[in-house]
Amino acid sequence: MSKANPDIVVLRKNTEGLSTRSYARLLQERLSEYDVVHADTPQKERELIQNAPVATGVTMDSELLSHAEDLELFVAASSGYNHLPMDELTEQGVVVANAAGIHAPGIAEQALGYCLMFTRQLHTGLQQKENHEWRHYQPGEMKGSTVTVVGLGAIGTEIVQRLEGMDVDTIGIRYSPEKGGPTDEVYGFDDDSVHSALARTDYLVLSTPLSDTTRKLIGEAELNTLPPNAYVINVCRGGVIDTDALVSALQKSDISGAALDVTDPEPLPADSPLWRMGNVLVTPHVGGHTPKHWDRLSDIVVHNVEQLEAAGEPEFRNQVNNPAPEAPVRSEKVKED
């Protein structure tokens, strides 16, 4: 097949400091029977996507989609997909899959790192090092504490797995508590359940998607329910926490500290008091960054490309839309000689 009619087009926008060129090379290695091309300019994207059944990348806008005459599958390089023209993709019969789950190991490790940093007061040690102070302080231990994880999807599950063996009690909060979960107890998002969990929480780890239910889930009332020794750790979306309420709770010592990989707004403004608080850890939304990004995303692409050729009803991994039944979801172009 010529480069003018590729099977899979990798769009040009890079992500997390990783080049999409290396992503294209990896896909070509793993899908050697297919023609994988990297579109490194806007013009090449428009030209190459015209007859390609599969595309993958960080984003796709309406203008580019208008050039895609035979597109059947788009795999986004991010978990979020609100930036995509979903209605148009669905109406055009394009199956859309996202990257949900590929960031889970890194985010889970970051969340655990925050817990351990607060427990052992490593942030205090770092501050004293900056001041050349040799002064003893009192670290704690996680053993016997209670960790509440809000959101038990791929990320929350990975976080709970990393807590195993640490002799802590775990509480999970999820949309469907009747499904159970990997935690010792599972609660729903109703106010009484949330506050019942928070009242017993030493470490509150937020790993839930941002929705109408979870927006500002942790506000003044919830922060008042947490014990004063509790730490709040946010590795999902900044909007899950009411930032003003968090600042107030920290200033009043209503909680012991917070670790924020995400903020609201983001980036965190330079004049935010959170920057100046010694018991607040701030990282620039890097929890999901990992050199394994393309490897894990390619697993999704490989599976879904194979489903285009599979007999019977295709079972796409991480599918986030439902094209009309009459819309084509099986490719006659892929693997064409």
N, C-alpha and C positions, 0 to 999 in steps of 0.2 A: 504494500500500500504506500502511496506517495505521501510526502510530508504535507501536501495540500489537502489530503483527506485522512487525517490521523484518527486513531481510535480514541485516544485520550489526550486532552489538552490540559496542561498545567498552567494556570494563570500566573501573571508575573509578580504580584504583590507578595513581598516577604513578610515574615512574622516572627516575633520573639527572637530577633537577631539571627534567624535561620534563613538561608537562601532557598527559594523555590527551585533553583537549578538542581540542587542536591536532591530535592524531593522528586523531581522528574527523573533523575538518574536512578534513584532507588526504585521507583515504580517500573522503569524499563527493565531493571534487573529482575524484579519479581514477576513481571508480566511480559516475559521475553517474546511471547507469540503475538503481542499487540504492538502497535506503533504509538509510542508515547512521545509527545513533543512539548517543549517549553516555549510558551509565547512570551517573549521578553519585551515587547513593546505593545502599545495600544493597537496599532495597526495589525500586528501579527495576531493578537487576540481576536480581533474581528474577522480576520481571514481564516484562521485555523479552526475557530469554533463553528464556522458555517455548516460544515458537514460532519462534525464530530458527534458521536453518540454519548460521549462521557467527557465531563470537565470537572476540575477540582481546583480549589484555591481559597483564598481568604474571603473574597467577595465577588459579587456579580451584580451589575446594575441593569436597569431596564434597557438601556441603550445597547449594551453588549448582548443581552438576551435576544434583542430584536434581530441579531445577525445569526442566531443559532437555529438553523432550519431542521436539524435532525437530532437535537439534544434529547436524551432520555434520562440521564442521571447526572446530578451535580452533587459532589461531596464537598461540604464546607470545611475549612481548616480550623473552625472554631466551634465551641459548644453553642454559642448564641447564634441565632439566625434571623433576628428581627431586622437586621440591616439588609436582608435580601428581599427582592420583589416576590414574596411568596405567592401572592395571588396569581401573578402572571406566570410564574413557574408551574404552578399547579394547573392552571387553565391550559397551558401549553403541553401538559402531559409529562412534565419532568419530575422524576422522583428526586427528592432532596434528602440527603443524609447529613447529619452533623458530626462533630468530633467529640460528642459527649463521652466522657470516661477516659480519654487519653491523658488528661491532665491530673487525674485522680492520684496517682502515686506521689507526684511532686507536691501537690497541695496537702495531701495527708501528712507527708514528712514535715512540711513547713508548719502545719498546725501542731504536730507533736513537738517540734523544735521550740515553738512559742511556749507550750506548756512547761517543758523542761527548763527553758530559760527563766521563766518566772519562778518555778518551783525552787530551783537552785540559786536564784537571785544572780544569775550570770550578768544581767544587765547592770546590776549594782557593781559587780566586779569590773566591768568594762568602763563604767563611769569613773571608778576610783583609779583605774589604770591611767586614764586620760589626765588625772590630776596628780599622778605619782603618789597615790596614797596606799600605804600598807596598813589597812585597818580592818579588823575582823567584822563580819556581819553574819547574820543567822540564816542560812539556807533552810529550805524545808524538804519534804519528799511527797511524791504523788501517791504512794501507797496508802490505801484507805480513803482516798478522796473520791468525789463524785464528779464525773465528766458528763455533761449533757451535750449531745450532738443534735443540732437542728438540721434536719434533712438527711435522709438515709438512702440517697441515691448512690451512684458510683463513688463519689468523693466521701460522703459520710461513712459508707461501708468500709472504705480503705482506712479511714481514720480509726474506726472502731477496731479493725483488725490489728492496727499498730498499737492499740492500747492493751491488747491481750497479753497476759503475762506480767502486767504492771501492777496487778492486784488493786485495781480501781473498780468502783461501781459505775455502770454506764446507764444513761437514760437517753432514749431517742425520741425525737419529736418529728412526726411526719404527717402528710395529708391523710393517709389511710392507716391508722394505727391497728386496725383489725388484721392487717397483713403481717403484723409482728415485725421482727427485724433482728439484727445481730446484737442489739443492746440488751441489758438485763431487763429493762422495762421500756415500754413504748407508749407515748402519749400522742394525742392529736393537737390541732392548732386552736382549739377553743380556749378562751381566756382562762377558765378555771384549770384546765390541764397544764397550760403553759406556766401559769404561776405556781402550780403545785410542784412542777419540775424545777423551776428556777429557785424556789425557796430552799432546795436541797443541793444546789449546784456550787461546786468549787471552781470549775472551769467550764465556761459556756463557749462551745465551738459552733460557729455559724457556717453551714455548708449547704444552704438551700438556695434554689433559684429565686430571683426577684419576681414577685407577682403581686397582685392586689392583696393577697392574704399576708404576704411576708414583708411588704413595704412598711418600713418603720415598725417592724414587729417588736424590736427592742427599743422602747421609749422610756419615758420617765417612770411610769408605773412599774414596768418590768425591772428596770434598774434598781428601783426601791425594794423590790422583792428579793433580788439577789443578796446573799450575805455579804457583809463588808469585806470579807477575805476573798471574794470571788474575782476571777479574771475573765474578761470578755475577749474572745478571739474571733475575728472576722476574716474568713478566707473565701467568701462567696461574692457578694455585691454590697457596695457601700450603702445603698439605700435601705438595706435591712435594718440598719441602726439609725435612730434619730440622733444626728451628730450633736446638736445643741444639748440634748438630754444627756448624752455621753460625756460631753465636756463638763457639764454641771455636776454629774455624779462623781467624776474624777476629782474635780475641784473640792467637793465636799467630803471626799474619802468614803463615799457610799459604796464604792468597789475598790479593789486594790490595784487594778491596772487593766490595760487593754493592749492587744496586738492587732494591728490593722494592716492587712495586705491590700485592702480596698477601702476607699473612703467616699464620702458624699459631701461636697463635690470631689471629683477626681480630675486632675491631680489635686492633692490637698493644698489649699492656698498657703502661701508663704507666711501669712500673718495668723494662721490658725494656732490657737494655744496648745493644740495637741503636739506640735513640734517641740515645745519647750518643756513638756512634762517628762520627768525622768522615769515614770512608771508606764510610759506608753511607747510601744515599739511600732514603727511605721516602715513598711517596705513598699516599693512602687509597683504593686500588682504583678509580682513575679512568681507567685506561688506555683503556677502551672508551668512555668518555663522549665524545660528539660531537653537535653540533647536527644532524648528518645521520641520527641514530638513527631517527626516524620515517620519513624518506624511504626509507631502505634497508629497513626493516621493511615498509613499504607495498608495496614491490616484491614481496615474498614473498606478502603477502595478495592483491594483485591477480592474480598468476599463479595462485594456488591457487583463488581464487574462480572464475576463468575455467575452470579445470580441472573444476569441478563441473558446468559446462555443456558441456564439450567432448565431441565424439563419440569413441567408442572408450574404451579404458582410460585413466583419468586418470593423469597423471604429476605428482604433487604435489611441490613444492619443499620441501626440508628436512623431509620426513616422518620421524617418529621412532618410529612404531608401525605395527602391521599389524592393523587390525580384521578380524574374521572375514569370510571371503569372502561369506557370506550377509548380512552387515551392509550397509546402504545407504551408498554413498559418492557417489552422484550425486543432486543436488538437483532436486526438482520444484517447490520453493518459490521458489528464487531467480529473480528477474526475473518473478515472477508478477504479473499485472496486477490 
